[in-house]
C-alpha cells in the first residue's frame, strides 16, 4: 500500500510519520534511522548546543541515510538560534521546523532560502496565525502530548477535528499518538500526518539510558504522575502574571520565566548550555506523554514504524477491523 498525503509530498517521506523534536537528545543517532525506516526524522538544533555541532550532526545524518530529514529550532529554547537556522539553510536541510513561540521572522527567512517551513503550536488560534505567516504545514499538539502546555490547549480529538475544517495548509497531529489505531484515528480526524514523541523515545536507537526506556514500558497513562502532568494546563493566574511582565524585563530574563510556567516548573530552573548535562534532563523537565500506554517493550525504530504501518494496513483491509464496518 502506498501512503500519500500532502505531508508525505511536502517532506518527501514514505510514510506520514514524523519523529518529534527532543531538546536534550534529538540528534542524528535517532533522526537518521527514522528517515531510513520511511518516517521523517528531526535533528533538534538545541541538542547540539552550538552551530558547529549542528553542522557536524547534519552531515553525520547524511552519512547514515539518503532519505530526507529535518531540523527543529525552538524559539526561546535554542541557543544562538539565528546561527543555528543559517546552518540548516546552508546545509540545505529540506524542511525546517520551528516551535514554542511565534516564528514568522524565521519562517520568512527559511522560505526565502527556498526551503519548507513547518511550525508547531498548541492551539488552533496559533495554527491559523502560522498559516497567515506562510507556514507550509502546522503541527498541532493536543493536551495529551508532553512538553509545553497552553492555558487554552484542548485534547487532540477536538483540536485536530476542528483544525482540519479551518486550515488550508496540511495539519499534522500530535499528542497521544503512538500506535496504528491512534495513527489512523488522526488521519480520520483530518490530519495528513502524525508527530510522535514518546513512542520514539522507547526505541533502541534513542540515545538515552535503558533505565528510562524501561520506566516508560512500566508506566501507565492513568498513573497520577503521568496523567496529571499531561492533562493539567498551566494555571491562568501564573500565566497572566508572567505575561504582564514581558515589557518590564529583557527577553533573556522573561522567556525562561514564561517557559517555567508553561512547563509547570520552578521559575528558577534553567539549563546551562555551556555546562555538561545529562541528555535525559529534558525528560525530567517535560515527563512522558499519555502514549506510555502503548509501550510494552523497547524495539528498534524500524520495528516501531513497520508495526504501525502493518497494523494500520491490516485494519484498512477488508479483513481488518475497519473493513467489517462496511459491506
PyMOL commands that set and color helices and strands:
alter all, ss='L'
color gray80, all
select helices_A, chain A and resi 6-11+28-36+45-48+51-64+81-90+104-112+124-132+156-166+180-189+198-201+210-218+224-231+236-244+246-248+251-262+281-286+290-294+301-316+322-325
alter helices_A, ss='H'
color red, helices_A
select strands_A, chain A and resi 17-19+41-44+69-74+95-99+116-121+137-141+170-174+193-196
alter strands_A, ss='S'
color yellow, strands_A
deselect
rebuild
show_as cartoon
